[in-house]
Amino acid sequence: MTVATITPSTAGYTDLPSLIRQMSGDEKHEPSAHSTLDVLWVLYDRILDVTPERVDDPARDRFILSKGHGPMAYYAVLAVKGFLPVDALRTFTGVDSPLGTHPDRLLIPGVEVSSGSLGHGLPLSVGIALGLRAQGLGDSRIVCLVGDAELDEGSNHEAIAVARAFGLDALTVVVIDNDTATHGWPDGIANRFAVEGWATADVYGRDHEQLAAALSLSHAGRPNVVVAHVESPGEDVDSLGEAVA
């Protein structure tokens, strides 16, 4: 299938690499794009209850991309799912393009939060979950994607504690763990959440079945974290982000 014939009605996971290649101007963040590719696909293909027609529906699920740098994979998935035109991908980083090096919620349908400095997405997700609960919309799911290095930010540790204290079971955090954190956790990232009472799961971040299963687990009364382990930057991967043996 050529790029010219890719449309939301015909495209799928295997088309994502060719769509990502249409974007240039932020090459230094390409590893970030490929590290999130599989998680993003599983979320929008199997998990999240949101469509282009429901971006303003108060009862929709919400996805928060806290790991906002290197959003090419995010834009490609949104295009495949019909949130933005496929042709818009070629304008990435252009002066008049809505597609910048960080997603802008005012310019891109389906983007819930404009990202910037790392460490904000999880606290914002906690606030969104509390706000939806107060409005009687507690069944709407909030999924926040963060990076392992981003968890070094202190704001995240406060949010981890608060989310369990309020029993925010509508909240799921996905951590992309590619071993880039400066400080790290001797017993693993999942344990940092577990000591606060979160439900936890460790999976291989390229395995769609593992991701879907972990993201579908019941965790009534407490938030959930899925730690998705992927290759370290510089490790050889193929065009779909899978490790090369």
N, C-alpha and C positions, 0 to 999 in steps of 0.2 A: 504494500500500500504506500503510495507516495504522499508527501505532505499535502500536496494540492487537493487530494481526495479525502483527507481526514476530516470528518465531521463528528459532532457529538453522537450522532445516531449510528456511526460505524466504527468509531475508535474504541480502543481498549488499552489494557496495560502495556502490551507490546509496542504500542505507538508512542509511548511516553518519551523514550530516548530521542526519537526524531523530532518531537516537539520541543524538547529541551534544547536541542541543537539549533533551533531557530532563534534562540536568545543569546545575545552576546553583550559584553560591556561590563560584566562583573565576574570575570573568570577566576579571580582569587577565591570566590565563595562557591565554586562548583562542587568541591567535596561536601559542603553542607547541603547542597541540593540533592546529591545522590544518596547521602546518608539518610534522608527523610523519605525518599521516593516510595518505598514499599509500605511504610506506615501510613503515609497519606493516601495511597491507593486503597488499602484495606479499609480505612476509615470511611472514605467517600463511596466506596463500592459496596461495602457490606454492613457498616455500623451506623453511621450518622443518619438521622431522620431529618434530612433537609434537601431541598431541591431548588433549582433556579426560580421556580414559581412560588416558593415559600420563604424567600429570604426576609420577608417582613412579618411572617407569621409568628406571633408571640410564643406559640407552643413548639416552635422548631428546636432541634438540637443545635448546639453552638460549638464551633471549633475555634480555638484560640492558638495561633501560631506564635508562641513566645520566642522560639528559635527562628526569628524573622529574617535574619541575614541569609542570603543565598536562596531566595524564594522560587527559583526556576521550576523545581519539581511541583511546588504548590500551584503555580500558575498553569502548568501543563495539566495537572489533574483537574483543576477548575475548568479549563477549556474542554477537556474530554467530557466532563459532566455537564457542560452547557451553561456554566455560570458566566463565561466570557467568550467572545469570538476567537476561534482558533487563529485567525489572521492577526489578532492583536499581539500574539506572542512575538511576532517579528519586530514589533515596535519597542520591545523591552529596553528600558533606560533612555529612550528617546525623549527629547524636550517636551513634546506634546503627548507622550504616552502615559496612560494611567498605571502602567506597570513599572514601578520603580524598584530600587534595590531593597526596599522594605515595602510590604503590602500596606495600602492605604484604604481604610474602610469607607471613606467618602468617594472613592473612585472605582472600586472593584466590587460588584455585587457578590454577596456571600462572605466577604471578609468582615469579621466581627470587631477586630481590634487593629488599630494602626500600630505596628511594632516599631521599636527603636532600640533604646538601651536594653541590654539583657537584664533579666531578673524581674520584669514587670508582669509577664503573662500569667504566672501562677497566682500572685496576689489579686490581679484583676479577675481571674477565674473564680476565686473565692468570693469576691464581691458580687459577681454576676450570679453565682449559685445562691447566695443569700438573698439577692434582689428578686430572683425568680420565685424562690420559696415564699417570700413575703407577698408576692402577687398571686399565690396559689398555682404557680406553674412549676412546682417542684419536680414534676416528672420529666421535664425537659433536660436532656443530658448536656453536660459541658465537658468537652475533652480539650485538654491543654497539652501542647507538644513543647517540650523543653530539651535543651542539650545538657550533657553531663557537666561540662565546664560552667555552664550558666548557673548550676546549683551552688556554685561557690558564693554567689551573691546572697547576702544575709537576708534580704527580703523574702527569699524563697523559704528559708528555715522558719520564719515567723508564720508564713502561709501554711506550711505543712502542719504545724502545731494547731493553728486556728481551724483548719478544715476538719480535722478529726474532732476537735472540741465541740464543733457545731454539728457533727454527724452529717457532713455533706456527701451523702451517698449518690447524688447526681453528678459528682465530679470524678473524672478520671484524668490522671496525668500520665502521659507517655514520655519517657526519658530516652532519648537517643544516646546510647553509651558507646562512644568510640575511643574511650581511654584518653581523652584530652584534658580532663580536669587537672588543675594545678595541685589541689589538695587531695581530693579523692576520699574514699571511705574504706578503712581496712576490712570491714565485713561486707562490703558491697553497697551499692546505692539503694537497693530494695530495703536493706536493713535500716537505713536512715529513716525511711517512711514507716517501717514495721514497728519501730520503737515508739512511734506516735500513735499506733493503733490502726494504721492503714491496711487494707487488703493489698497484697503484693503478688507480682508474677515476674519471673525472668524468662525472656524468650529470645530466640535468634531473630533479629530485626529484618531478615530477608525472607523468612518463612511465613507465608500468608496464612496458612492454617493455624500455626501457633499464635500469630498476632490476633486473628479473628477469635480464637477460643479464649485468649486472655482478656480481650476487650469485651467479651460477652458474658464473663463470669458474674454471678450475682454477688453483690457486696452490700447488702442492706444494712443501713445504719452507720456506714463508714465509707470514706472515699477510697478510691482504688488507684494503684500505680502499676504501670506495665513498663518494665525496663527492657528496652529493645537493644540488644547488643549487635553492633555492626563493626565492620573492619576499621582499623585505625587509618587516618589520612595517609595517603601514599601507598597503601596496600593495593595490589592489583585487583580490579573488579572489571566485570564485563559491562556491556552496554546497558544492562538493566540493573546495574549496581550490585550484582551477585559476585561473591568472592571467586577468583580464579584459582583452581586447585594447583 
